[in-house]
Amino acid sequence: MLQKKSNGNETAKYIRIAVLLIYDILAVFLAEIISIWTRFEFSLKNEQCIPYLETAVRYFWINVCVTLVIFAIMHLYNSLWKYASVQELLNVVVACLLSAALQSLGMHMLQWNMPRSYYILYFFFLLALITGSRFVYRGLRIIRHNYLGISVGKVVPTMVIGAGDSAYFLIKNMENSPQIRNRVACVIDADQNKIGSQILGTPIVGNDSKIPWAAEKYGVREIFIAIPNLPGARKKKILELCKNTGCKIKILPSMAQIVNEEVSVSNFREVEIEDLLGREPVKTNLDEVMGYIAGKVVLVTGGGGSIGSELCRQIAAHHPAQLIIFDIYENTTYDLQQELKKNFPKLNLVVLIGSVRNTHRVDTVFADYKPAIVFHAAAHKHVPLMEDSPNEAIKNNVFGTYNVAMAAGRTGTERMVLISTDKAVNPTNIMGASKRICEMIIQGMQHRFTKTNYVAVRFGNVLGSNGSVIPLFKKQIAEGGPVTVTDKNIIRYFMTIPEAVSLVLQAGAYAKGGEIFVLDMGEPVKIDDMARNLIKLSGYEPDVDIPIVYTGLRPGEKMFEECLKEEEGLQKTENDLIFIGKPIEFDQEEFFEHLKDLKKTAYEDDPQMKVVVKRLVPSYRVEKE
């Protein structure tokens, strides 16, 4: 089937070239005749005209052969003329100019006289005939796409925000591609000097404040934001204006992702809810990260998960001596392995399957590979599920962390970084309480193994991670709703996966032992607002096209999350968005003794697990069963 299709394409290509060759032969002949006809006052019966006409006909075969060779050299037979631009037009001009010049030279060498004006006229007539043949198809397509298409409702009226190079290439791409149904009706730009002018015939109608007005006036159904590297604050402002227009919105990624490519519709992505956060991404000092990762053996537990996999990607880019991925779930881990092999072919990569709950397996991994740096991301994190299986949360989160921390200390690991959560502060669920115990383990281990720097990194909800609310909302919107929100007033702090990983990597650079690092995540966000914004960004109206249903708080959920207990205090770091919480003092000997009871309770699947946890974490607010 593919072979037949390929043969068909080849045949069509040769037919197209043959048609162009025949047309060009006729064009050369007509250019010669019309030039003489014009020179002699639009008459070929003039007695003075006849000798020149005979000379032109005699030289025709030489002229046509030379001209066809010039056209071939100038790529006039292998260009895609439906995408013709200034470069193709320039090629046609140069080719016709060379044809006229070489004709003049040839006739002079043969001592065949022609009027001097003939060569100038010949150039212009040949240029008109050749240009017409090459650009008439594109012109007809533009007329059909821009004028005829809209009358039958086949095109999508579109607004482009930004009047720079990206907008130019985007509009050009929409005009040229028959598969694209978008017709750009108007352009928005913040530069007052551009307002009132046009891009490829499309008017620039106003600044950002005119977005709602222009969307209504021009019947816009889709909006393309064509401003690469758009600052977070302005992006949020633009999206706030766009989301109430009822239009589907797409945004251009950063310019770094489209370097050396002309901007096309396919470059644009759907607007994500993180675009509305209005906060600049956390900046990581790459030199600091490189300073302690480059040339070191690095282990990432839970490396196949959302945070773990992004950790592996960023670590791989910082030239570790060896990267070890340790995870119990082989499917996502295998996918990550293939991705890293492709993107980092020189990376010394080891992928191991196993559970952090298996003490012998963990000890063996540390003994065999002796990692200098450990990022511990393996954990159960789903709050409602862990409420129903509290013993599993303790087995995996607490004693998985204990196993890794002990192995790190025994083998002389330089740094161990625990991935924690804001749910560990005044926890109301077993997942958060288990993570608070993990933080206490890290602080306790710092006194047992002084050669290893143990730290924890605490952050809020991660947008787009497995099990997070945004993928659920997207799925519900795609299915036509309803979108489920637990409570209208519930709020959360949010950050992107790359931001979370930047914080983790930076924490490793700052680690001195026993710290809990906290990110300033900006203003909290109402989940209800996120749901409504996501519906609007998808081109629908909340409670009209997509209903929102409030289901009530799930077991263990808070109305709001805290980032730092008051008694922990805050200490600044070199990064203005990263802080260190002062460790809370506790009786470490008593704590580790209680851990033995906790382990016994967990592995006996004792239903009183939450009560036992309360003894270790006094701030844990456990519901009475």
C-alpha positions as CSV (number, residue, x, y, z in Angstrom):
1,M,0.0,0.0,0.0
2,L,2.8,2.4,1.0
3,Q,4.7,1.5,-2.2
4,K,1.7,2.2,-4.4
5,K,1.2,5.6,-2.6
6,S,4.9,6.4,-3.1
7,N,4.8,5.5,-6.8
8,G,1.6,7.6,-7.2
9,N,3.4,10.6,-5.6
10,E,6.4,10.2,-7.9
11,T,4.1,10.0,-11.0
12,A,2.3,13.2,-10.0
13,K,5.6,15.0,-9.4
14,Y,6.9,14.1,-12.9
15,I,3.6,15.1,-14.5
16,R,3.7,18.4,-12.7
17,I,7.3,19.1,-13.9
18,A,6.3,18.1,-17.5
19,V,3.4,20.5,-17.5
20,L,5.6,23.3,-16.2
21,L,8.2,22.6,-18.9
22,I,5.6,22.8,-21.7
23,Y,4.2,26.0,-20.2
24,D,7.6,27.6,-19.9
25,I,8.5,26.8,-23.5
26,L,5.2,28.6,-24.6
27,A,6.0,31.4,-22.1
28,V,9.4,32.0,-23.7
29,F,7.9,32.1,-27.2
30,L,5.1,34.4,-26.1
31,A,7.5,36.7,-24.3
32,E,9.5,37.1,-27.4
33,I,6.5,37.7,-29.7
34,I,4.7,40.1,-27.3
35,S,7.9,42.1,-26.7
36,I,8.3,42.7,-30.5
37,W,4.6,43.4,-30.8
38,T,4.7,46.0,-28.0
39,R,7.9,47.6,-29.4
40,F,6.3,48.2,-32.8
41,E,3.1,49.8,-31.5
42,F,1.1,46.6,-31.1
43,S,1.4,45.5,-34.7
44,L,3.2,42.6,-36.2
45,K,2.4,43.7,-39.8
46,N,4.9,46.6,-39.7
47,E,7.6,46.2,-42.3
48,Q,10.3,47.1,-39.8
49,C,9.0,44.5,-37.4
50,I,9.2,41.4,-39.7
51,P,13.1,41.0,-39.7
52,Y,13.2,41.2,-35.9
53,L,10.4,38.7,-35.7
54,E,12.3,36.3,-37.9
55,T,15.4,36.8,-35.8
56,A,13.6,36.1,-32.6
57,V,12.1,32.9,-34.1
58,R,15.5,31.7,-35.3
59,Y,17.0,32.3,-31.9
60,F,14.0,30.8,-30.1
61,W,15.4,27.2,-29.7
62,I,18.7,28.4,-28.3
63,N,16.9,30.8,-26.0
64,V,14.4,28.2,-24.7
65,C,17.2,25.7,-24.0
66,V,19.3,28.2,-22.1
67,T,16.2,29.5,-20.2
68,L,15.0,26.0,-19.1
69,V,18.5,25.2,-17.8
70,I,18.5,28.5,-15.9
71,F,15.1,27.7,-14.4
72,A,16.2,24.3,-13.3
73,I,19.3,25.8,-11.6
74,M,17.1,28.3,-9.8
75,H,14.9,25.5,-8.5
76,L,11.8,26.6,-10.4
77,Y,10.8,22.9,-11.0
78,N,11.2,21.5,-7.5
79,S,9.7,24.2,-5.3
80,L,6.4,23.6,-3.5
81,W,4.6,26.6,-5.1
82,K,1.6,26.4,-2.8
83,Y,4.0,27.5,-0.1
84,A,5.8,30.1,-2.3
85,S,7.2,33.1,-0.5
86,V,9.5,36.0,-1.1
87,Q,12.5,33.7,-1.7
88,E,10.7,31.8,-4.5
89,L,9.7,35.2,-6.1
90,L,13.3,36.3,-5.9
91,N,14.4,33.1,-7.7
92,V,11.9,33.8,-10.5
93,V,13.1,37.4,-10.9
94,V,16.8,36.3,-11.1
95,A,16.0,33.5,-13.5
96,C,14.1,35.8,-15.9
97,L,16.8,38.5,-15.7
98,L,19.5,35.9,-16.5
99,S,17.4,34.6,-19.5
100,A,17.1,38.2,-20.9
101,A,20.8,38.9,-20.3
102,L,22.0,35.7,-21.9
103,Q,19.7,36.2,-24.8
104,S,21.2,39.7,-25.4
105,L,24.7,38.2,-25.1
106,G,23.9,35.4,-27.5
107,M,22.4,37.5,-30.2
108,H,25.3,40.0,-29.9
109,M,27.8,37.1,-30.4
110,L,25.9,35.9,-33.4
111,Q,25.7,39.5,-34.6
112,W,21.9,39.3,-34.9
113,N,20.5,42.8,-34.2
114,M,17.4,43.4,-32.0
115,P,16.0,46.7,-30.6
116,R,17.5,47.5,-27.2
117,S,14.1,47.9,-25.7
118,Y,13.2,44.4,-26.8
119,Y,15.4,42.8,-24.0
120,I,13.8,45.0,-21.3
121,L,10.3,44.2,-22.6
122,Y,11.2,40.5,-22.9
123,F,12.3,40.4,-19.2
124,F,9.1,41.9,-17.9
125,F,6.7,39.8,-20.1
126,L,8.6,36.6,-19.2
127,L,8.6,37.5,-15.5
128,A,4.8,38.2,-15.6
129,L,4.1,34.8,-17.4
130,I,6.4,32.7,-15.2
131,T,5.3,34.4,-11.9
132,G,1.6,34.0,-12.9
133,S,2.0,30.3,-13.5
134,R,3.8,29.8,-10.2
135,F,1.7,32.0,-7.9
136,V,-1.8,31.6,-9.4
137,Y,-2.5,28.4,-7.5
138,R,-1.6,30.0,-4.2
139,G,-3.7,33.1,-5.0
140,L,-6.7,30.9,-5.8
141,R,-6.3,29.0,-2.5
142,I,-6.1,32.2,-0.5
143,I,-9.3,33.5,-2.2
144,R,-11.1,30.2,-1.5
145,H,-9.8,30.0,2.1
146,N,-10.3,33.6,3.1
147,Y,-13.4,34.6,1.2
148,L,-15.3,31.6,-0.2
149,G,-14.7,29.4,2.8
150,I,-16.3,31.6,5.3
151,S,-19.5,31.8,3.4
152,V,-20.1,28.1,3.7
153,G,-19.0,28.1,7.3
154,K,-15.9,25.9,6.8
155,V,-13.3,28.2,8.4
156,V,-12.8,29.1,12.0
157,P,-12.5,32.9,12.7
158,T,-9.3,33.3,14.7
159,M,-7.6,35.9,16.8
160,V,-3.8,36.1,17.1
161,I,-2.3,37.8,20.1
162,G,1.1,39.3,19.4
163,A,2.2,41.0,16.2
164,G,5.8,39.8,16.0
165,D,7.7,37.3,13.8
166,S,5.8,34.4,15.4
167,A,2.5,35.9,14.4
168,Y,3.7,36.5,10.9
169,F,4.8,32.9,10.4
170,L,1.6,31.6,12.1
171,I,-0.7,33.6,9.8
172,K,1.3,32.5,6.8
173,N,1.1,28.9,7.9
174,M,-2.7,29.2,8.2
175,E,-3.0,30.7,4.7
176,N,-0.8,28.1,3.1
177,S,-2.1,24.8,4.6
178,P,-5.3,23.4,3.1
179,Q,-5.7,21.2,6.2
180,I,-6.0,24.2,8.6
181,R,-9.5,25.7,8.8
182,N,-8.5,28.8,10.8
183,R,-8.8,32.2,9.2
184,V,-7.1,35.1,11.2
185,A,-9.7,37.8,11.5
186,C,-7.7,40.2,13.8
187,V,-4.5,40.6,15.6
188,I,-3.9,42.1,19.1
189,D,-0.6,43.7,20.2
190,A,0.5,45.8,23.1
191,D,2.7,48.1,20.9
192,Q,0.6,51.2,20.2
193,N,2.8,51.9,17.1
194,K,1.6,48.7,15.5
195,I,-2.2,49.3,16.1
196,G,-4.0,50.2,12.9
197,S,-1.4,48.5,10.6
198,Q,-1.7,45.0,9.1
199,I,0.1,41.6,9.0
200,L,-0.4,39.8,5.7
201,G,-3.6,41.8,5.2
202,T,-4.9,41.1,8.8
203,P,-5.7,44.2,10.9
204,I,-4.0,44.9,14.2
205,V,-7.0,46.2,16.1
206,G,-5.9,47.0,19.6
207,N,-4.0,46.1,22.8
208,D,-4.7,43.4,25.4
209,S,-7.7,45.3,26.8
210,K,-9.5,45.0,23.4
211,I,-9.5,41.2,23.5
212,P,-13.1,40.7,24.6
213,W,-14.3,43.5,22.2
214,A,-12.5,42.1,19.2
215,A,-13.6,38.5,19.9
216,E,-17.2,39.6,19.8
217,K,-16.8,42.0,16.8
218,Y,-15.1,39.5,14.6
219,G,-17.0,36.4,15.8
220,V,-13.7,34.8,17.0
221,R,-13.9,31.1,18.0
222,E,-10.2,30.3,18.6
223,I,-7.4,32.5,20.0
224,F,-3.7,31.8,19.4
225,I,-1.2,33.5,21.8
226,A,1.8,34.0,19.6
227,I,4.2,35.5,22.1
228,P,7.2,33.3,23.0
229,N,8.7,33.6,26.5
230,L,5.6,35.5,27.7
231,P,6.2,36.7,31.3
232,G,4.0,35.0,33.9
233,A,2.1,38.1,35.1
234,R,1.2,39.3,31.6
235,K,0.3,35.7,30.6
236,K,-2.1,35.5,33.5
237,K,-3.7,38.9,32.6
238,I,-4.2,37.9,28.9
239,L,-5.7,34.5,29.8
240,E,-8.0,36.2,32.3
241,L,-9.3,38.3,29.4
242,C,-9.4,35.4,27.0
243,K,-11.2,32.8,29.2
244,N,-14.4,34.8,29.3
245,T,-14.7,35.1,25.5
246,G,-15.9,31.5,25.1
247,C,-13.0,30.8,22.7
248,K,-10.7,27.9,22.6
249,I,-7.2,29.1,23.5
250,K,-3.8,27.9,22.4
251,I,-0.4,29.2,23.4
252,L,3.1,29.2,21.8
253,P,5.7,27.4,23.9
254,S,9.0,29.1,24.7
255,M,11.2,30.2,21.8
256,A,13.8,27.6,22.9
257,Q,11.4,24.8,21.8
258,I,11.0,26.2,18.2
259,V,14.5,27.4,17.4
260,N,15.2,27.0,13.7
261,E,11.6,26.2,12.9
262,E,9.0,28.4,11.3
263,V,6.1,28.8,13.7
264,S,3.1,26.7,12.7
265,V,-0.2,25.7,14.2
266,S,1.3,22.4,15.3
267,N,3.8,24.3,17.5
268,F,1.0,25.6,19.7
269,R,-0.3,23.7,22.7
270,E,-3.5,23.8,24.7
271,V,-3.4,26.3,27.5
272,E,-2.7,24.6,30.8
273,I,-4.1,25.7,34.2
274,E,-0.5,26.5,35.4
275,D,-0.5,29.3,32.8
276,L,-3.0,31.0,35.0
277,L,-0.9,30.9,38.2
278,G,0.8,34.1,37.2
279,R,4.0,33.3,39.0
280,E,7.4,33.1,37.4
281,P,9.0,29.6,37.6
282,V,11.5,28.9,40.4
283,K,15.0,29.7,39.2
284,T,17.6,27.1,40.0
285,N,21.3,27.9,40.1
286,L,22.6,25.3,37.7
287,D,26.2,25.8,38.7
288,E,25.4,24.9,42.3
289,V,23.5,21.8,41.1
290,M,26.3,20.8,38.8
291,G,28.8,21.3,41.7
292,Y,27.5,18.4,43.7
293,I,25.9,16.1,41.1
294,A,28.5,16.1,38.3
295,G,30.7,13.1,38.5
296,K,28.7,11.5,41.4
297,V,26.7,8.2,41.7
298,V,23.1,9.3,42.2
299,L,20.2,7.1,43.3
300,V,16.5,8.1,42.8
301,T,14.0,5.9,44.6
302,G,10.5,6.0,43.1
303,G,12.2,7.1,39.9
304,G,9.4,6.0,37.7
305,G,6.8,8.4,39.3
306,S,5.9,12.0,38.4
307,I,8.5,13.7,40.6
308,G,11.0,10.9,40.4
309,S,11.1,10.8,36.6
310,E,11.5,14.5,36.3
311,L,14.4,14.3,38.9
312,C,16.0,11.7,36.7
313,R,15.7,13.9,33.6
314,Q,17.2,16.9,35.2
315,I,20.0,14.9,37.0
316,A,20.8,13.2,33.7
317,A,21.4,16.6,32.1
318,H,23.9,17.4,34.9
319,H,26.4,14.7,34.0
320,P,26.4,12.3,37.0
321,A,29.0,9.5,37.0
322,Q,26.0,7.1,37.2
323,L,22.3,7.4,37.6
324,I,20.4,4.6,39.4
325,I,16.6,4.4,39.1
326,F,14.9,2.2,41.8
327,D,11.2,1.6,41.6
328,I,8.7,-1.2,42.2
329,Y,6.5,-0.3,39.2
330,E,8.2,-1.5,36.0
331,N,5.9,0.0,33.3
332,T,6.6,3.7,33.9
333,T,10.2,2.9,34.8
334,Y,10.7,1.1,31.5
335,D,9.3,4.1,29.6
336,L,11.6,6.4,31.4
337,Q,14.6,4.1,30.8
338,Q,13.9,4.3,27.0
339,E,13.5,8.0,27.1
340,L,16.8,8.6,28.9
341,K,18.7,6.2,26.7
342,K,17.4,8.2,23.6
343,N,18.0,11.7,25.1
344,F,21.3,10.9,27.0
345,P,23.1,8.2,25.0
346,K,26.3,8.6,27.0
347,L,24.5,8.4,30.4
348,N,25.7,5.6,32.7
349,L,22.2,4.4,33.6
350,V,21.1,1.5,35.9
351,V,17.5,0.6,36.3
352,L,16.5,-1.6,39.2
353,I,13.1,-3.0,40.2
354,G,12.4,-3.4,43.9
355,S,10.5,-2.1,46.9
356,V,11.9,0.3,49.5
357,R,10.0,-1.9,52.1
358,N,12.4,-4.7,51.4
359,T,15.3,-4.1,53.7
360,H,17.6,-6.7,52.2
361,R,17.0,-5.4,48.7
362,V,17.7,-1.8,49.7
363,D,20.9,-2.7,51.6
364,T,22.1,-4.7,48.6
365,V,21.6,-1.8,46.2
366,F,23.5,0.5,48.5
367,A,26.3,-2.0,49.0
368,D,26.7,-2.7,45.3
369,Y,26.5,0.9,44.0
370,K,27.4,3.1,47.0
371,P,25.5,6.1,45.8
372,A,26.9,9.5,46.9
373,I,23.6,11.2,46.6
374,V,20.1,9.8,47.2
375,F,16.8,11.4,46.3
376,H,14.0,9.5,48.1
377,A,10.8,10.0,46.1
378,A,9.2,6.5,46.6
379,A,6.0,6.8,48.6
380,H,2.2,6.3,48.7
381,K,0.7,9.7,48.3
382,H,-3.0,9.4,47.5
383,V,-4.8,10.8,50.6
384,P,-8.2,9.1,50.4
385,L,-6.8,5.7,49.4
386,M,-4.3,5.8,52.3
387,E,-7.1,6.6,54.7
388,D,-8.6,3.2,53.9
389,S,-5.2,1.4,54.0
390,P,-3.3,3.2,56.8
391,N,-1.0,0.3,57.6
392,E,0.2,0.2,53.9
393,A,1.0,4.0,54.1
394,I,3.1,3.4,57.2
395,K,4.9,0.3,55.8
396,N,5.8,2.1,52.6
397,N,6.3,5.7,53.5
398,V,7.7,5.4,57.0
399,F,9.7,2.2,56.9
400,G,10.7,2.6,53.3
401,T,12.2,5.9,54.3
402,Y,13.8,4.3,57.4
403,N,15.4,1.5,55.3
404,V,16.8,4.0,52.7
405,A,18.1,6.4,55.4
406,M,19.8,3.6,57.4
407,A,21.4,2.2,54.2
408,A,22.6,5.7,53.3
409,G,24.2,6.2,56.7
410,R,25.9,2.8,56.8
411,T,27.5,3.2,53.3
412,G,28.6,6.8,53.8
413,T,26.2,8.5,51.4
414,E,27.0,12.2,51.2
415,R,23.5,13.5,50.9
416,M,20.0,12.1,51.3
417,V,17.0,14.3,50.2
418,L,13.5,13.3,51.2
419,I,10.5,14.4,49.2
420,S,8.0,15.6,51.7
421,T,4.7,17.5,51.5
422,D,2.8,20.4,53.0
423,K,0.3,17.8,54.2
424,A,2.9,16.9,56.9
425,V,2.1,20.1,58.7
426,N,-0.6,19.6,61.3
427,P,-1.7,16.5,59.4
428,T,-5.4,15.5,59.2
429,N,-4.7,12.3,57.2
430,I,-2.5,9.3,57.5
431,M,-0.5,10.1,54.4
432,G,0.5,13.5,55.8
433,A,1.2,12.0,59.3
434,S,3.4,9.3,57.7
435,K,5.3,12.0,55.9
436,R,5.8,13.9,59.2
437,I,7.2,10.8,60.7
438,C,9.6,10.5,57.7
439,E,10.8,14.1,58.3
440,M,11.4,13.1,62.0
441,I,13.4,10.0,60.8
442,I,15.5,12.3,58.6
443,Q,16.2,14.6,61.5
444,G,17.0,11.7,63.8
445,M,19.4,10.0,61.3
446,Q,21.4,13.3,61.1
447,H,22.5,12.6,64.7
448,R,23.2,8.9,64.1
449,F,25.2,9.3,60.9
450,T,27.0,12.7,61.0
451,K,28.9,12.1,57.7
452,T,25.6,12.1,55.8
453,N,23.6,15.2,55.3
454,Y,19.9,14.4,55.6
455,V,17.4,16.9,54.5
456,A,13.7,17.0,53.5
457,V,12.0,19.1,50.9
458,R,8.4,20.1,51.5
459,F,6.1,21.5,48.8
460,G,2.4,21.6,47.9
461,N,0.3,20.0,45.2
462,V,2.1,19.3,41.9
463,L,0.2,20.2,38.7
464,G,-0.1,17.3,36.3
465,S,1.3,14.6,38.6
466,N,-0.3,11.1,38.7
467,G,-3.4,11.3,40.8
468,S,-3.6,15.1,40.9
469,V,-6.7,17.0,40.3
470,I,-5.9,18.6,36.9
471,P,-5.7,15.3,34.9
472,L,-9.0,14.3,36.5
473,F,-10.7,17.6,35.5
474,K,-9.4,17.3,31.9
475,K,-10.8,13.8,31.6
476,Q,-14.1,14.9,33.0
477,I,-14.3,17.9,30.6
478,A,-13.4,15.6,27.6
479,E,-16.3,13.3,28.6
480,G,-18.7,16.2,28.8
481,G,-18.8,16.5,32.6
482,P,-19.7,16.8,35.3
483,V,-16.5,18.1,36.8
484,T,-16.4,17.1,40.5
485,V,-15.1,19.5,43.2
486,T,-15.0,18.5,46.8
487,D,-15.9,21.9,48.3
488,K,-16.5,25.3,46.8
489,N,-14.1,27.0,49.2
490,I,-11.3,24.5,49.3
491,I,-7.9,26.0,48.5
492,R,-4.5,24.6,47.7
493,Y,-0.9,25.8,46.9
494,F,0.2,24.6,43.5
495,M,3.5,24.3,41.6
496,T,4.6,22.6,38.4
497,I,6.7,19.4,38.3
498,P,9.8,21.2,37.0
499,E,9.5,23.7,39.8
500,A,9.2,21.0,42.4
501,V,12.2,19.2,41.0
502,S,14.2,22.5,40.9
503,L,13.5,22.9,44.6
504,V,14.6,19.4,45.4
505,L,17.9,19.8,43.4
506,Q,18.6,23.2,45.0
507,A,17.9,21.8,48.5
508,G,20.6,19.2,47.8
509,A,23.1,22.0,47.2
510,Y,22.1,23.8,50.4
511,A,22.0,20.7,52.6
512,K,24.0,20.9,55.8
513,G,22.0,18.3,57.6
514,G,18.6,18.1,59.3
515,E,16.9,21.0,57.4
516,I,13.4,21.0,56.1
517,F,13.3,23.1,52.9
518,V,10.1,25.0,52.0
519,L,9.1,26.7,48.7
520,D,7.3,30.0,48.7
521,M,4.6,28.9,46.3
522,G,2.8,32.3,46.0
523,E,-0.9,32.8,46.6
524,P,-3.1,29.8,47.3
525,V,-5.7,28.9,44.6
526,K,-9.3,27.9,45.0
527,I,-10.0,24.5,43.4
528,D,-13.4,25.7,42.3
529,D,-11.7,28.5,40.4
530,M,-9.3,26.1,38.8
531,A,-12.1,23.9,37.6
532,R,-14.0,26.8,36.2
533,N,-10.9,28.3,34.5
534,L,-10.0,25.0,32.9
535,I,-13.6,24.6,31.5
536,K,-13.4,28.1,30.1
537,L,-9.9,27.6,28.6
538,S,-11.4,24.5,26.9
539,G,-13.9,26.7,25.2
540,Y,-17.0,25.8,27.3
541,E,-19.2,27.6,29.8
542,P,-19.2,26.3,33.4
543,D,-22.6,25.1,34.7
544,V,-24.0,25.5,31.1
545,D,-21.9,23.3,28.8
546,I,-20.1,21.5,31.6
547,P,-21.8,21.1,35.0
548,I,-19.8,21.4,38.3
549,V,-20.8,19.1,41.1
550,Y,-19.7,19.5,44.7
551,T,-19.1,16.2,46.4
552,G,-17.9,17.2,49.9
553,L,-14.5,16.8,51.6
554,R,-13.1,13.3,51.4
555,P,-11.7,11.5,54.4
556,G,-8.6,13.2,55.7
557,E,-8.9,16.3,53.5
558,K,-8.4,19.8,54.8
559,M,-10.1,23.0,53.6
560,F,-6.6,24.5,53.2
561,E,-3.0,23.2,53.5
562,E,-0.3,24.9,55.6
563,C,3.3,25.1,54.4
564,L,5.1,25.6,57.7
565,K,4.3,25.2,61.4
566,E,4.5,28.4,63.3
567,E,7.1,27.1,65.7
568,E,9.4,26.1,62.9
569,G,10.1,29.6,61.8
570,L,11.7,30.6,58.5
571,Q,15.3,31.1,57.4
572,K,16.2,32.6,54.0
573,T,18.6,31.0,51.5
574,E,20.4,32.4,48.5
575,N,17.2,31.6,46.5
576,D,14.5,34.1,47.4
577,L,11.8,31.5,46.9
578,I,13.4,28.8,49.1
579,F,13.3,28.8,52.9
580,I,14.6,26.6,55.7
581,G,12.3,25.6,58.5
582,K,14.0,25.4,61.9
583,P,13.8,21.7,63.1
584,I,11.3,21.0,65.8
585,E,13.0,19.4,68.8
586,F,11.8,16.0,70.0
587,D,13.1,13.1,72.1
588,Q,14.9,11.1,69.4
589,E,15.6,8.0,71.6
590,E,12.0,7.8,72.6
591,F,10.9,8.4,69.0
592,F,13.0,5.5,67.6
593,E,11.7,3.2,70.4
594,H,8.1,4.1,69.4
595,L,9.0,3.3,65.7
596,K,9.5,-0.4,66.8
597,D,5.9,-0.4,68.1
598,L,4.7,1.4,65.0
599,K,6.3,-1.3,62.8
600,K,4.8,-4.1,64.8
601,T,1.4,-2.5,64.5
602,A,1.7,-1.9,60.8
603,Y,2.8,-5.4,59.9
604,E,0.1,-6.9,62.1
605,D,-2.4,-4.8,60.2
606,D,-3.8,-3.5,63.5
607,P,-7.0,-1.4,63.0
608,Q,-5.7,0.9,65.7
609,M,-2.8,2.2,63.5
610,K,-4.0,5.8,63.5
611,V,-4.0,5.9,67.3
612,V,-0.4,4.6,67.4
613,V,0.6,7.2,64.9
614,K,-1.0,9.9,67.1
615,R,1.6,9.1,69.8
616,L,4.5,9.9,67.5
617,V,2.9,12.9,65.8
618,P,0.9,14.9,68.5
619,S,-0.2,17.4,65.9
620,Y,-2.0,14.7,63.9
621,R,-5.7,15.3,64.2
622,V,-7.2,11.8,63.8
623,E,-10.9,11.3,63.4
624,K,-12.6,9.1,65.8
625,E,-13.5,5.8,64.2
